[in-house]
Amino acid sequence: MILYNITINVTPDIEEDFISWMRDTHIPEVLSTGIFSEHKFFRLLHESEDGSTNYCIQYFTNSMEQMMEYEKKHAALLRAKTQERYRDKAVAFRTLLESI
């Protein structure tokens, strides 16, 4: 099992829109690729000095080959949509984890 984890730092002025857009648009688009079998969406519980909030979206897939297929065929377009919508108000950090 491969976990694709995206942590996104979100400024307060877009937070409500960000949550709605993730739930209603972005996450369904990622899942529609057929690469991921499930997902989870979290808010990190911590206080930030600048008032921003961190969110974590986790997508699960069966193999590294499937993850590479996502990167090759889908990732650039889906990332560009988020970047275009939020610019520097939603900054993402991505990691890949393997179940052992």
Backbone atoms as SQL, in Angstrom:
CREATE TABLE atoms (id INTEGER PRIMARY KEY, chain TEXT, resi INTEGER, resn TEXT, atom TEXT, x REAL, y REAL, z REAL);
INSERT INTO atoms VALUES
  (1, 'A', 1, 'MET', 'N', 0.850, -1.178, 0.000),
  (2, 'A', 1, 'MET', 'CA', 0.000, 0.000, 0.000),
  (3, 'A', 1, 'MET', 'C', 0.896, 1.242, 0.000),
  (4, 'A', 2, 'ILE', 'N', 0.570, 2.181, -0.858),
  (5, 'A', 2, 'ILE', 'CA', 1.282, 3.463, -0.949),
  (6, 'A', 2, 'ILE', 'C', 0.328, 4.564, -0.481),
  (7, 'A', 3, 'LEU', 'N', 0.844, 5.419, 0.384),
  (8, 'A', 3, 'LEU', 'CA', 0.088, 6.575, 0.864),
  (9, 'A', 3, 'LEU', 'C', 0.708, 7.833, 0.264),
  (10, 'A', 4, 'TYR', 'N', -0.113, 8.565, -0.458),
  (11, 'A', 4, 'TYR', 'CA', 0.270, 9.854, -1.029),
  (12, 'A', 4, 'TYR', 'C', -0.326, 10.910, -0.108),
  (13, 'A', 5, 'ASN', 'N', 0.530, 11.618, 0.603),
  (14, 'A', 5, 'ASN', 'CA', 0.111, 12.570, 1.621),
  (15, 'A', 5, 'ASN', 'C', 0.428, 13.986, 1.157),
  (16, 'A', 6, 'ILE', 'N', -0.591, 14.841, 1.154),
  (17, 'A', 6, 'ILE', 'CA', -0.390, 16.245, 0.795),
  (18, 'A', 6, 'ILE', 'C', -0.797, 17.074, 2.005),
  (19, 'A', 7, 'THR', 'N', 0.147, 17.851, 2.535),
  (20, 'A', 7, 'THR', 'CA', -0.133, 18.776, 3.628),
  (21, 'A', 7, 'THR', 'C', -0.145, 20.170, 3.027),
  (22, 'A', 8, 'ILE', 'N', -1.214, 20.922, 3.311),
  (23, 'A', 8, 'ILE', 'CA', -1.395, 22.234, 2.696),
  (24, 'A', 8, 'ILE', 'C', -1.598, 23.280, 3.780),
  (25, 'A', 9, 'ASN', 'N', -0.770, 24.313, 3.751),
  (26, 'A', 9, 'ASN', 'CA', -0.905, 25.445, 4.658),
  (27, 'A', 9, 'ASN', 'C', -1.842, 26.453, 3.999),
  (28, 'A', 10, 'VAL', 'N', -2.944, 26.784, 4.688),
  (29, 'A', 10, 'VAL', 'CA', -4.018, 27.584, 4.121),
  (30, 'A', 10, 'VAL', 'C', -4.199, 28.872, 4.928),
  (31, 'A', 11, 'THR', 'N', -4.243, 30.008, 4.251),
  (32, 'A', 11, 'THR', 'CA', -4.463, 31.282, 4.929),
  (33, 'A', 11, 'THR', 'C', -5.926, 31.402, 5.349),
  (34, 'A', 12, 'PRO', 'N', -6.199, 32.148, 6.429),
  (35, 'A', 12, 'PRO', 'CA', -7.566, 32.233, 6.953),
  (36, 'A', 12, 'PRO', 'C', -8.597, 32.781, 5.963),
  (37, 'A', 13, 'ASP', 'N', -8.205, 33.669, 5.074),
  (38, 'A', 13, 'ASP', 'CA', -9.166, 34.304, 4.171),
  (39, 'A', 13, 'ASP', 'C', -9.737, 33.367, 3.101),
  (40, 'A', 14, 'ILE', 'N', -9.120, 32.224, 2.881),
  (41, 'A', 14, 'ILE', 'CA', -9.639, 31.273, 1.883),
  (42, 'A', 14, 'ILE', 'C', -10.091, 29.959, 2.501),
  (43, 'A', 15, 'GLU', 'N', -9.988, 29.840, 3.800),
  (44, 'A', 15, 'GLU', 'CA', -10.181, 28.550, 4.460),
  (45, 'A', 15, 'GLU', 'C', -11.543, 27.905, 4.163),
  (46, 'A', 16, 'GLU', 'N', -12.633, 28.624, 4.299),
  (47, 'A', 16, 'GLU', 'CA', -13.954, 28.044, 4.023),
  (48, 'A', 16, 'GLU', 'C', -14.080, 27.586, 2.577),
  (49, 'A', 17, 'ASP', 'N', -13.641, 28.440, 1.654),
  (50, 'A', 17, 'ASP', 'CA', -13.693, 28.082, 0.241),
  (51, 'A', 17, 'ASP', 'C', -12.811, 26.876, -0.046),
  (52, 'A', 18, 'PHE', 'N', -11.643, 26.845, 0.556),
  (53, 'A', 18, 'PHE', 'CA', -10.697, 25.743, 0.364),
  (54, 'A', 18, 'PHE', 'C', -11.328, 24.409, 0.769),
  (55, 'A', 19, 'ILE', 'N', -11.925, 24.358, 1.944),
  (56, 'A', 19, 'ILE', 'CA', -12.540, 23.117, 2.428),
  (57, 'A', 19, 'ILE', 'C', -13.648, 22.675, 1.470),
  (58, 'A', 20, 'SER', 'N', -14.518, 23.588, 1.097),
  (59, 'A', 20, 'SER', 'CA', -15.615, 23.251, 0.176),
  (60, 'A', 20, 'SER', 'C', -15.096, 22.774, -1.163),
  (61, 'A', 21, 'TRP', 'N', -14.122, 23.499, -1.704),
  (62, 'A', 21, 'TRP', 'CA', -13.588, 23.146, -3.015),
  (63, 'A', 21, 'TRP', 'C', -12.894, 21.786, -2.977),
  (64, 'A', 22, 'MET', 'N', -12.158, 21.517, -1.911),
  (65, 'A', 22, 'MET', 'CA', -11.506, 20.205, -1.782),
  (66, 'A', 22, 'MET', 'C', -12.545, 19.093, -1.753),
  (67, 'A', 23, 'ARG', 'N', -13.552, 19.244, -0.911),
  (68, 'A', 23, 'ARG', 'CA', -14.575, 18.198, -0.761),
  (69, 'A', 23, 'ARG', 'C', -15.415, 18.011, -2.020),
  (70, 'A', 24, 'ASP', 'N', -15.809, 19.117, -2.636),
  (71, 'A', 24, 'ASP', 'CA', -16.772, 19.055, -3.735),
  (72, 'A', 24, 'ASP', 'C', -16.147, 18.921, -5.121),
  (73, 'A', 25, 'THR', 'N', -14.906, 19.376, -5.271),
  (74, 'A', 25, 'THR', 'CA', -14.299, 19.418, -6.608),
  (75, 'A', 25, 'THR', 'C', -12.982, 18.650, -6.684),
  (76, 'A', 26, 'HIS', 'N', -11.981, 19.101, -5.931),
  (77, 'A', 26, 'HIS', 'CA', -10.627, 18.561, -6.126),
  (78, 'A', 26, 'HIS', 'C', -10.511, 17.082, -5.756),
  (79, 'A', 27, 'ILE', 'N', -10.926, 16.720, -4.556),
  (80, 'A', 27, 'ILE', 'CA', -10.801, 15.315, -4.153),
  (81, 'A', 27, 'ILE', 'C', -11.587, 14.403, -5.103),
  (82, 'A', 28, 'PRO', 'N', -12.833, 14.736, -5.463),
  (83, 'A', 28, 'PRO', 'CA', -13.519, 13.884, -6.450),
  (84, 'A', 28, 'PRO', 'C', -12.776, 13.779, -7.790),
  (85, 'A', 29, 'GLU', 'N', -12.134, 14.861, -8.237),
  (86, 'A', 29, 'GLU', 'CA', -11.358, 14.786, -9.485),
  (87, 'A', 29, 'GLU', 'C', -10.171, 13.840, -9.340),
  (88, 'A', 30, 'VAL', 'N', -9.473, 13.902, -8.208),
  (89, 'A', 30, 'VAL', 'CA', -8.335, 12.996, -7.982),
  (90, 'A', 30, 'VAL', 'C', -8.832, 11.550, -7.955),
  (91, 'A', 31, 'LEU', 'N', -9.915, 11.300, -7.235),
  (92, 'A', 31, 'LEU', 'CA', -10.441, 9.937, -7.146),
  (93, 'A', 31, 'LEU', 'C', -10.961, 9.420, -8.484),
  (94, 'A', 32, 'SER', 'N', -11.437, 10.326, -9.336),
  (95, 'A', 32, 'SER', 'CA', -11.966, 9.902, -10.639),
  (96, 'A', 32, 'SER', 'C', -10.883, 9.378, -11.573),
  (97, 'A', 33, 'THR', 'N', -9.616, 9.579, -11.243),
  (98, 'A', 33, 'THR', 'CA', -8.534, 9.024, -12.061),
  (99, 'A', 33, 'THR', 'C', -8.497, 7.503, -11.978),
  (100, 'A', 34, 'GLY', 'N', -9.105, 6.933, -10.931),
  (101, 'A', 34, 'GLY', 'CA', -9.095, 5.486, -10.754),
  (102, 'A', 34, 'GLY', 'C', -7.828, 4.947, -10.125),
  (103, 'A', 35, 'ILE', 'N', -6.906, 5.820, -9.764),
  (104, 'A', 35, 'ILE', 'CA', -5.619, 5.399, -9.202),
  (105, 'A', 35, 'ILE', 'C', -5.743, 5.060, -7.717),
  (106, 'A', 36, 'PHE', 'N', -6.568, 5.804, -6.996),
  (107, 'A', 36, 'PHE', 'CA', -6.618, 5.687, -5.541),
  (108, 'A', 36, 'PHE', 'C', -7.884, 4.961, -5.091),
  (109, 'A', 37, 'SER', 'N', -7.722, 4.099, -4.088),
  (110, 'A', 37, 'SER', 'CA', -8.840, 3.298, -3.588),
  (111, 'A', 37, 'SER', 'C', -9.617, 4.003, -2.480),
  (112, 'A', 38, 'GLU', 'N', -8.979, 4.932, -1.779),
  (113, 'A', 38, 'GLU', 'CA', -9.660, 5.679, -0.721),
  (114, 'A', 38, 'GLU', 'C', -8.881, 6.950, -0.403),
  (115, 'A', 39, 'HIS', 'N', -9.512, 7.787, 0.407),
  (116, 'A', 39, 'HIS', 'CA', -8.845, 9.022, 0.836),
  (117, 'A', 39, 'HIS', 'C', -9.304, 9.387, 2.237),
  (118, 'A', 40, 'LYS', 'N', -8.550, 10.287, 2.867),
  (119, 'A', 40, 'LYS', 'CA', -8.900, 10.869, 4.155),
  (120, 'A', 40, 'LYS', 'C', -8.529, 12.347, 4.096),
  (121, 'A', 41, 'PHE', 'N', -9.307, 13.173, 4.790),
  (122, 'A', 41, 'PHE', 'CA', -9.098, 14.621, 4.786),
  (123, 'A', 41, 'PHE', 'C', -9.083, 15.082, 6.244),
  (124, 'A', 42, 'PHE', 'N', -7.970, 15.675, 6.673),
  (125, 'A', 42, 'PHE', 'CA', -7.769, 16.071, 8.062),
  (126, 'A', 42, 'PHE', 'C', -7.397, 17.543, 8.188),
  (127, 'A', 43, 'ARG', 'N', -7.720, 18.096, 9.346),
  (128, 'A', 43, 'ARG', 'CA', -7.196, 19.401, 9.766),
  (129, 'A', 43, 'ARG', 'C', -6.204, 19.112, 10.880),
  (130, 'A', 44, 'LEU', 'N', -4.994, 19.660, 10.782),
  (131, 'A', 44, 'LEU', 'CA', -4.007, 19.481, 11.825),
  (132, 'A', 44, 'LEU', 'C', -4.395, 20.322, 13.037),
  (133, 'A', 45, 'LEU', 'N', -4.241, 19.750, 14.212),
  (134, 'A', 45, 'LEU', 'CA', -4.617, 20.420, 15.454),
  (135, 'A', 45, 'LEU', 'C', -3.384, 21.061, 16.082),
  (136, 'A', 46, 'HIS', 'N', -3.164, 22.303, 15.726),
  (137, 'A', 46, 'HIS', 'CA', -2.062, 23.062, 16.306),
  (138, 'A', 46, 'HIS', 'C', -2.336, 24.543, 16.108),
  (139, 'A', 47, 'GLU', 'N', -1.737, 25.347, 16.912),
  (140, 'A', 47, 'GLU', 'CA', -1.852, 26.798, 16.794),
  (141, 'A', 47, 'GLU', 'C', -0.699, 27.309, 15.937),
  (142, 'A', 48, 'SER', 'N', -0.997, 28.146, 14.956),
  (143, 'A', 48, 'SER', 'CA', 0.069, 28.749, 14.164),
  (144, 'A', 48, 'SER', 'C', 0.137, 30.236, 14.492),
  (145, 'A', 49, 'GLU', 'N', 1.318, 30.762, 14.458),
  (146, 'A', 49, 'GLU', 'CA', 1.524, 32.166, 14.801),
  (147, 'A', 49, 'GLU', 'C', 0.887, 33.111, 13.794),
  (148, 'A', 50, 'ASP', 'N', 0.801, 32.704, 12.543),
  (149, 'A', 50, 'ASP', 'CA', 0.270, 33.596, 11.507),
  (150, 'A', 50, 'ASP', 'C', -1.227, 33.404, 11.250),
  (151, 'A', 51, 'GLY', 'N', -1.876, 32.530, 12.008),
  (152, 'A', 51, 'GLY', 'CA', -3.309, 32.316, 11.850),
  (153, 'A', 51, 'GLY', 'C', -3.685, 31.320, 10.771),
  (154, 'A', 52, 'SER', 'N', -2.713, 30.779, 10.056),
  (155, 'A', 52, 'SER', 'CA', -3.002, 29.805, 9.003),
  (156, 'A', 52, 'SER', 'C', -3.339, 28.450, 9.625),
  (157, 'A', 53, 'THR', 'N', -3.923, 27.593, 8.811),
  (158, 'A', 53, 'THR', 'CA', -4.287, 26.244, 9.233),
  (159, 'A', 53, 'THR', 'C', -3.687, 25.261, 8.238),
  (160, 'A', 54, 'ASN', 'N', -3.236, 24.125, 8.752),
  (161, 'A', 54, 'ASN', 'CA', -2.724, 23.076, 7.884),
  (162, 'A', 54, 'ASN', 'C', -3.761, 21.978, 7.733),
  (163, 'A', 55, 'TYR', 'N', -3.932, 21.540, 6.492),
  (164, 'A', 55, 'TYR', 'CA', -4.821, 20.440, 6.166),
  (165, 'A', 55, 'TYR', 'C', -3.996, 19.327, 5.540),
  (166, 'A', 56, 'CYS', 'N', -4.464, 18.116, 5.714),
  (167, 'A', 56, 'CYS', 'CA', -3.766, 16.955, 5.169),
  (168, 'A', 56, 'CYS', 'C', -4.780, 16.117, 4.404),
  (169, 'A', 57, 'ILE', 'N', -4.458, 15.820, 3.156),
  (170, 'A', 57, 'ILE', 'CA', -5.277, 14.918, 2.356),
  (171, 'A', 57, 'ILE', 'C', -4.424, 13.692, 2.067),
  (172, 'A', 58, 'GLN', 'N', -4.968, 12.534, 2.368),
  (173, 'A', 58, 'GLN', 'CA', -4.245, 11.289, 2.160),
  (174, 'A', 58, 'GLN', 'C', -4.994, 10.448, 1.129),
  (175, 'A', 59, 'TYR', 'N', -4.241, 9.984, 0.149),
  (176, 'A', 59, 'TYR', 'CA', -4.796, 9.105, -0.890),
  (177, 'A', 59, 'TYR', 'C', -4.050, 7.783, -0.826),
  (178, 'A', 60, 'PHE', 'N', -4.774, 6.681, -0.972),
  (179, 'A', 60, 'PHE', 'CA', -4.188, 5.350, -0.873),
  (180, 'A', 60, 'PHE', 'C', -4.286, 4.626, -2.208),
  (181, 'A', 61, 'THR', 'N', -3.162, 4.024, -2.608),
  (182, 'A', 61, 'THR', 'CA', -3.127, 3.235, -3.837),
  (183, 'A', 61, 'THR', 'C', -2.357, 1.948, -3.566),
  (184, 'A', 62, 'ASN', 'N', -2.512, 0.972, -4.438),
  (185, 'A', 62, 'ASN', 'CA', -1.947, -0.352, -4.192),
  (186, 'A', 62, 'ASN', 'C', -0.470, -0.497, -4.522),
  (187, 'A', 63, 'SER', 'N', 0.054, 0.335, -5.408),
  (188, 'A', 63, 'SER', 'CA', 1.437, 0.110, -5.831),
  (189, 'A', 63, 'SER', 'C', 2.125, 1.408, -6.236),
  (190, 'A', 64, 'MET', 'N', 3.431, 1.351, -6.225),
  (191, 'A', 64, 'MET', 'CA', 4.225, 2.487, -6.684),
  (192, 'A', 64, 'MET', 'C', 4.016, 2.711, -8.179),
  (193, 'A', 65, 'GLU', 'N', 3.762, 1.646, -8.927),
  (194, 'A', 65, 'GLU', 'CA', 3.489, 1.775, -10.359),
  (195, 'A', 65, 'GLU', 'C', 2.232, 2.616, -10.595),
  (196, 'A', 66, 'GLN', 'N', 1.205, 2.374, -9.803),
  (197, 'A', 66, 'GLN', 'CA', -0.012, 3.180, -9.931),
  (198, 'A', 66, 'GLN', 'C', 0.258, 4.639, -9.560),
  (199, 'A', 67, 'MET', 'N', 1.066, 4.843, -8.525),
  (200, 'A', 67, 'MET', 'CA', 1.398, 6.206, -8.115),
  (201, 'A', 67, 'MET', 'C', 2.154, 6.918, -9.231),
  (202, 'A', 68, 'MET', 'N', 3.069, 6.237, -9.868),
  (203, 'A', 68, 'MET', 'CA', 3.828, 6.834, -10.970),
  (204, 'A', 68, 'MET', 'C', 2.907, 7.128, -12.161),
  (205, 'A', 69, 'GLU', 'N', 1.916, 6.281, -12.377),
  (206, 'A', 69, 'GLU', 'CA', 0.933, 6.541, -13.430),
  (207, 'A', 69, 'GLU', 'C', 0.176, 7.840, -13.125),
  (208, 'A', 70, 'TYR', 'N', -0.206, 8.030, -11.863),
  (209, 'A', 70, 'TYR', 'CA', -0.887, 9.269, -11.465),
  (210, 'A', 70, 'TYR', 'C', 0.012, 10.477, -11.731),
  (211, 'A', 71, 'GLU', 'N', 1.264, 10.379, -11.313),
  (212, 'A', 71, 'GLU', 'CA', 2.208, 11.485, -11.516),
  (213, 'A', 71, 'GLU', 'C', 2.363, 11.809, -13.003),
  (214, 'A', 72, 'LYS', 'N', 2.461, 10.786, -13.814),
  (215, 'A', 72, 'LYS', 'CA', 2.701, 10.973, -15.244),
  (216, 'A', 72, 'LYS', 'C', 1.482, 11.512, -15.983),
  (217, 'A', 73, 'LYS', 'N', 0.294, 11.004, -15.656),
  (218, 'A', 73, 'LYS', 'CA', -0.897, 11.315, -16.453),
  (219, 'A', 73, 'LYS', 'C', -1.808, 12.397, -15.870),
  (220, 'A', 74, 'HIS', 'N', -1.797, 12.590, -14.542),
  (221, 'A', 74, 'HIS', 'CA', -2.834, 13.419, -13.931),
  (222, 'A', 74, 'HIS', 'C', -2.339, 14.550, -13.024),
  (223, 'A', 75, 'ALA', 'N', -1.230, 14.346, -12.352),
  (224, 'A', 75, 'ALA', 'CA', -0.825, 15.244, -11.266),
  (225, 'A', 75, 'ALA', 'C', -0.643, 16.691, -11.707),
  (226, 'A', 76, 'ALA', 'N', 0.026, 16.920, -12.808),
  (227, 'A', 76, 'ALA', 'CA', 0.322, 18.295, -13.227),
  (228, 'A', 76, 'ALA', 'C', -0.941, 19.123, -13.431),
  (229, 'A', 77, 'LEU', 'N', -1.917, 18.569, -14.111),
  (230, 'A', 77, 'LEU', 'CA', -3.164, 19.298, -14.368),
  (231, 'A', 77, 'LEU', 'C', -3.920, 19.584, -13.074),
  (232, 'A', 78, 'LEU', 'N', -4.033, 18.580, -12.206),
  (233, 'A', 78, 'LEU', 'CA', -4.773, 18.762, -10.959),
  (234, 'A', 78, 'LEU', 'C', -4.073, 19.749, -10.024),
  (235, 'A', 79, 'ARG', 'N', -2.759, 19.690, -9.972),
  (236, 'A', 79, 'ARG', 'CA', -2.007, 20.666, -9.159),
  (237, 'A', 79, 'ARG', 'C', -2.162, 22.073, -9.714),
  (238, 'A', 80, 'ALA', 'N', -2.150, 22.194, -11.016),
  (239, 'A', 80, 'ALA', 'CA', -2.277, 23.515, -11.648),
  (240, 'A', 80, 'ALA', 'C', -3.624, 24.156, -11.318),
  (241, 'A', 81, 'LYS', 'N', -4.680, 23.363, -11.258),
  (242, 'A', 81, 'LYS', 'CA', -5.997, 23.901, -10.914),
  (243, 'A', 81, 'LYS', 'C', -5.993, 24.494, -9.502),
  (244, 'A', 82, 'THR', 'N', -5.373, 23.784, -8.574),
  (245, 'A', 82, 'THR', 'CA', -5.294, 24.286, -7.197),
  (246, 'A', 82, 'THR', 'C', -4.434, 25.533, -7.143),
  (247, 'A', 83, 'GLN', 'N', -3.300, 25.514, -7.820),
  (248, 'A', 83, 'GLN', 'CA', -2.390, 26.659, -7.835),
  (249, 'A', 83, 'GLN', 'C', -3.062, 27.888, -8.452),
  (250, 'A', 84, 'GLU', 'N', -3.788, 27.677, -9.527),
  (251, 'A', 84, 'GLU', 'CA', -4.474, 28.784, -10.190),
  (252, 'A', 84, 'GLU', 'C', -5.546, 29.389, -9.286),
  (253, 'A', 85, 'ARG', 'N', -6.238, 28.536, -8.565),
  (254, 'A', 85, 'ARG', 'CA', -7.336, 29.005, -7.710),
  (255, 'A', 85, 'ARG', 'C', -6.826, 29.753, -6.470),
  (256, 'A', 86, 'TYR', 'N', -5.738, 29.260, -5.851),
  (257, 'A', 86, 'TYR', 'CA', -5.321, 29.791, -4.551),
  (258, 'A', 86, 'TYR', 'C', -3.945, 30.470, -4.513),
  (259, 'A', 87, 'ARG', 'N', -3.178, 30.332, -5.573),
  (260, 'A', 87, 'ARG', 'CA', -1.845, 30.953, -5.627),
  (261, 'A', 87, 'ARG', 'C', -1.039, 30.623, -4.366),
  (262, 'A', 88, 'ASP', 'N', -0.502, 31.663, -3.708),
  (263, 'A', 88, 'ASP', 'CA', 0.346, 31.448, -2.527),
  (264, 'A', 88, 'ASP', 'C', -0.458, 31.403, -1.227),
  (265, 'A', 89, 'LYS', 'N', -1.763, 31.318, -1.317),
  (266, 'A', 89, 'LYS', 'CA', -2.607, 31.240, -0.124),
  (267, 'A', 89, 'LYS', 'C', -2.839, 29.798, 0.330),
  (268, 'A', 90, 'ALA', 'N', -2.398, 28.838, -0.478),
  (269, 'A', 90, 'ALA', 'CA', -2.458, 27.416, -0.141),
  (270, 'A', 90, 'ALA', 'C', -1.173, 26.767, -0.650),
  (271, 'A', 91, 'VAL', 'N', -0.242, 26.550, 0.256),
  (272, 'A', 91, 'VAL', 'CA', 1.073, 26.033, -0.105),
  (273, 'A', 91, 'VAL', 'C', 1.162, 24.564, 0.308),
  (274, 'A', 92, 'ALA', 'N', 1.466, 23.702, -0.664),
  (275, 'A', 92, 'ALA', 'CA', 1.439, 22.253, -0.439),
  (276, 'A', 92, 'ALA', 'C', 2.837, 21.666, -0.272),
  (277, 'A', 93, 'PHE', 'N', 2.889, 20.625, 0.542),
  (278, 'A', 93, 'PHE', 'CA', 4.080, 19.805, 0.755),
  (279, 'A', 93, 'PHE', 'C', 3.646, 18.352, 0.589),
  (280, 'A', 94, 'ARG', 'N', 4.294, 17.620, -0.305),
  (281, 'A', 94, 'ARG', 'CA', 3.869, 16.251, -0.629),
  (282, 'A', 94, 'ARG', 'C', 4.896, 15.218, -0.182),
  (283, 'A', 95, 'THR', 'N', 4.376, 14.075, 0.311),
  (284, 'A', 95, 'THR', 'CA', 5.243, 12.949, 0.682),
  (285, 'A', 95, 'THR', 'C', 4.595, 11.653, 0.221),
  (286, 'A', 96, 'LEU', 'N', 5.426, 10.668, -0.040),
  (287, 'A', 96, 'LEU', 'CA', 4.980, 9.314, -0.360),
  (288, 'A', 96, 'LEU', 'C', 5.442, 8.392, 0.776),
  (289, 'A', 97, 'LEU', 'N', 4.539, 7.541, 1.233),
  (290, 'A', 97, 'LEU', 'CA', 4.861, 6.586, 2.286),
  (291, 'A', 97, 'LEU', 'C', 4.465, 5.204, 1.834),
  (292, 'A', 98, 'GLU', 'N', 5.237, 4.207, 2.257),
  (293, 'A', 98, 'GLU', 'CA', 4.963, 2.824, 1.907),
  (294, 'A', 98, 'GLU', 'C', 4.612, 2.039, 3.173),
  (295, 'A', 99, 'SER', 'N', 3.533, 1.285, 3.126),
  (296, 'A', 99, 'SER', 'CA', 3.138, 0.443, 4.247),
  (297, 'A', 99, 'SER', 'C', 4.129, -0.710, 4.368),
  (298, 'A', 100, 'ILE', 'N', 4.565, -0.978, 5.592),
  (299, 'A', 100, 'ILE', 'CA', 5.494, -2.100, 5.812),
  (300, 'A', 100, 'ILE', 'C', 4.941, -3.096, 6.821);
